[in-house]
Amino acid sequence: MKGHRERHLVSRIGWLRAAVLGANDGIVSTASLIAGVAAAQPDRSAILLTGIAGLVAGAMSMAAGEYVSVRSQADTERADEARERAELAAAPDAERAELAAIYVARGVDPATADTVAAQLMARDALGAHLRDELGIHEALIARPVQAAAASAASFAAGAAVPLLTVVVLPRAALWWGLPVIVIATSALLGAIGARVGGASTGRAAIRVAFWGAAAMAVTAMVGHLAGAAV
């Protein structure tokens, strides 16, 4: 029988998490910033400038934060890999027994587990231990540059939505047009992210839209109060 390759959704976790987080943060934070400034009653140019500054600063911040975070994970993975390589060189028999014990704990009988451990280590000892002892899989390995680029690009794409809304809509229509467009876009983003990840689209859309609306409402209230106080 001819073999077939399966494509599992877990391989998308790295870039999907960064992209969805970045786009959602871009929409919500930029829209909230614009809503807060607009509530203080400045002119359109001030609102637009605020949105542009928020887009640039947010994209750079997302990229830097994501890179540092994922870089730390990658450094930990490399340290574990170096430690495991040294242990394999120093005590290969003990490492084989350790690997066999892992399989026994998963339900494999001891004799079969020892045979499997020996065969896997003969082919790729380090890979077997990284995968089965430490849980480091190729699909889930940390990729800092990819995560940073995905976060920055998706943030900018998300932030472009409220910015274009400011450009297109009249000043008087911003108070209702911005929330409607942002909430609808956030819901769509949540549904797309869930769809790509194989989760429930309805729940994800409602969750993302709700928190986006809440963030905008709170920021607009603060902006209104600050504008009135000034």
For each residue, the residues with C-beta under 8 A, 3 or more apart:
1:
2:
3:
4:
5:
6:
7: 11
8: 11 139
9: 12 13 196 197 198
10: 13 139 140
11: 7 8 139
12: 9 15 16 196 197
13: 9 10 16 17 139 140 197
14: 17 18 140 141 142 143 146 147
15: 12 18 19 143 146 147 150
16: 12 13 19 20 193 196 197
17: 13 14 20 21
18: 14 15 21 22 66 146 147 148 150 151 154
19: 15 16 22 23 150 151 153 154 193
20: 16 17 23 24 154 189 190 193
21: 17 18 24 25 62 151 154
22: 18 19 25 26 62 66 150 151 152 153 154 155 158
23: 19 20 26 27 154 155 157 158 189
24: 20 21 27 28 158 186 189 190 208 212
25: 21 22 28 29 58 62 155 158
26: 22 23 29 30 55 58 59 62 154 155 156 157 158 159 160 161
27: 23 24 30 31 158 159 161 162 182 185 186 189 212
28: 24 25 31 32 158 182 186 211 212 215 216
29: 25 26 32 33 54 58 159 215
30: 26 27 33 34 51 54 55 58 158 159 161 162 163
31: 27 28 34 35 161 162 165 178 179 182 212 216
32: 28 29 35 36 215 216 218 219 220
33: 29 30 36 37 50 51 54 219
34: 30 31 37 38 47 50 51 54 162 163 166 174 178
35: 31 32 38 39 178 179 216 219 220 223
36: 32 33 39 40 219 220 222 223 226
37: 33 34 40 42 46 47 50 223
38: 34 35 41 42 47 174 175 178 220 223
39: 35 36 220 221 223 224 227
40: 36 37 223 224 226 227 230
41: 38 227
42: 37 38 46 47
43: 46 47 171
44: 47 48 166 171
45: 48 49
46: 37 42 43 49 50
47: 34 37 38 42 43 44 50 51 166 174
48: 44 45 51 52 163 166 167
49: 45 46 52 53
50: 33 34 37 46 47 53 54
51: 30 33 34 47 48 54 55 159 162 163 166
52: 48 49 55 56 163
53: 49 50 56 57
54: 29 30 33 34 50 51 57 58 159
55: 26 30 51 52 58 59 155 156 159 160 163
56: 52 53 59 60
57: 53 54 60 61
58: 25 26 29 30 54 55 61 62 155 159
59: 26 55 56 62 63 151 152 153 155 156 159
60: 56 57 63 64 152
61: 57 58 64 65
62: 21 22 25 26 58 59 65 66 151 152 155
63: 59 60 66 67 148 149 151 152 155
64: 60 61 67 68 148
65: 61 62 68 69 151
66: 18 22 62 63 69 70 144 147 148 150 151 152
67: 63 64 70 71 144 145 147 148
68: 64 65 71 72
69: 65 66 72 73 147
70: 66 67 73 74 142 143 144 147 148
71: 67 68 74 75 142 144
72: 68 69 75 76
73: 69 70 76 77 142
74: 70 71 77 78 141 142 143 144
75: 71 72 78 79
76: 72 73 79 80
77: 73 74 80 81 136 141 142
78: 74 75 81 82
79: 75 76 82 83
80: 76 77 83 84 130 134 136
81: 77 78 84 85 126 130 136
82: 78 79 85 86
83: 79 80 86 87
84: 80 81 87 88 126 129 130 133 134
85: 81 82 88 89 126
86: 82 83 89 90
87: 83 84 90 91 94 95
88: 84 85 91 92 95 125 126 129
89: 85 86 92
90: 86 87
91: 87 88 94 95
92: 88 89 95 96 121 125
93: 96 97
94: 87 91 97 98
95: 87 88 91 92 98 99 121 125 129
96: 92 93 99 100 114 117 118 121
97: 93 94 100 101 114 117
98: 94 95 101 102 129 133
99: 95 96 102 103 117 120 121 128 129 132 133
100: 96 97 103 104 110 113 114 116 117
101: 97 98 104 105 113
102: 98 99 105 106 132 133
103: 99 100 106 108 112 113 116 117 132
104: 100 101 107 108 109 110 113
105: 101 102
106: 102 103
107: 104
108: 103 104 112 113 116
109: 104 112 113
110: 100 104 113 114
111: 114 115
112: 103 108 109 115 116
113: 100 101 103 104 108 109 110 116 117
114: 96 97 100 110 111 117 118
115: 111 112 118 119
116: 100 103 108 112 113 119 120
117: 96 97 99 100 103 113 114 120 121 128
118: 96 114 115 121 122
119: 115 116 122 123
120: 99 116 117 123 124 125 128
121: 92 95 96 99 117 118 124 125 128 129
122: 118 119 125
123: 119 120 128
124: 120 121 127 128
125: 88 92 95 120 121 122 128 129
126: 81 84 85 88 129 130
127: 124 130 131
128: 99 117 120 121 123 124 125 131 132
129: 84 88 95 98 99 121 125 126 132 133 134
130: 80 81 84 126 127 133 134 136
131: 127 128 134 135 136 137
132: 99 102 103 128 129 135
133: 84 98 99 102 129 130
134: 80 84 129 130 131
135: 131 132
136: 77 80 81 130 131 140 141
137: 131 140 141
138: 141
139: 8 10 11 13
140: 10 13 14 136 137
141: 14 74 77 136 137 138
142: 14 70 71 73 74 77 147
143: 14 15 70 74 146 147
144: 66 67 70 71 74 147 148
145: 67 148 149
146: 14 15 18 143 149 150
147: 14 15 18 66 67 69 70 142 143 144 150 151
148: 18 63 64 66 67 70 144 145 151 152
149: 63 145 146 152 153
150: 15 18 19 22 66 146 147 153 154
151: 18 19 21 22 59 62 63 65 66 147 148 154 155
152: 22 59 60 62 63 66 148 149 155 156
153: 19 22 59 149 150 156 157
154: 18 19 20 21 22 23 26 150 151 157 158
155: 22 23 25 26 55 58 59 62 63 151 152 158 159
156: 26 55 59 152 153 159 160
157: 23 26 153 154 160
158: 22 23 24 25 26 27 28 30 154 155 161 185 189
159: 26 27 29 30 51 54 55 58 59 155 156 162 163
160: 26 55 156 157 163 164
161: 26 27 30 31 158 164 165 181 182 185
162: 27 30 31 34 51 159 165 166 178 181 182
163: 30 34 48 51 52 55 159 160 166 167
164: 160 161 167 168
165: 31 161 162 168 169 174 177 178 181 182
166: 34 44 47 48 51 162 163 169 174 178
167: 48 163 164
168: 164 165
169: 165 166 173 174 177 178
170: 173 174
171: 43 44 174
172: 175
173: 169 170 176 177
174: 34 38 47 165 166 169 170 171 177 178
175: 38 172 178 179
176: 173 179 180
177: 165 169 173 174 180 181
178: 31 34 35 38 162 165 166 169 174 175 181 182 216
179: 31 35 175 176 182 183 213 216
180: 176 177 183 184
181: 161 162 165 177 178 184 185
182: 27 28 31 161 162 165 178 179 185 186 212 216
183: 179 180 186 187 209 212 213
184: 180 181 187 188 209
185: 27 158 161 181 182 188 189
186: 24 27 28 182 183 189 190 208 209 212 213
187: 183 184 190 191 205 206 208 209
188: 184 185 191 192 205
189: 20 23 24 27 158 185 186 192 193 208
190: 20 24 186 187 193 194 201 204 205 206 207 208 209
191: 187 188 194 195 201 202 204 205
192: 188 189 195 196
193: 16 19 20 189 190 196 197 204 208
194: 190 191 197 198 199 200 201 203 204 205
195: 191 192 198 199 201
196: 9 12 16 192 193
197: 9 12 13 16 193 194
198: 9 194 195
199: 194 195 203 204
200: 194 203 204
201: 190 191 194 195 204 205
202: 191 205 206
203: 194 199 200 206 207
204: 190 191 193 194 199 200 201 207 208
205: 187 188 190 191 194 201 202 208 209
206: 187 190 202 203 209 210
207: 190 203 204 210 211
208: 24 186 187 189 190 193 204 205 211 212
209: 183 184 186 187 190 205 206 212 213
210: 206 207 213 214
211: 28 207 208 214 215
212: 24 27 28 31 182 183 186 208 209 215 216
213: 179 183 186 209 210 216 217
214: 210 211 217 218
215: 28 29 32 211 212 218 219
216: 28 31 32 35 178 179 182 212 213 219 220
217: 213 214 220 221
218: 32 214 215 221 222
219: 32 33 35 36 215 216 222 223
220: 32 35 36 38 39 216 217 223 224
221: 39 217 218 224 225
222: 36 218 219 225 226
223: 35 36 37 38 39 40 219 220 226 227
224: 39 40 220 221 227 228
225: 221 222 228 229
226: 36 40 222 223 229 230
227: 39 40 41 223 224 230
228: 224 225
229: 225 226
230: 40 226 227
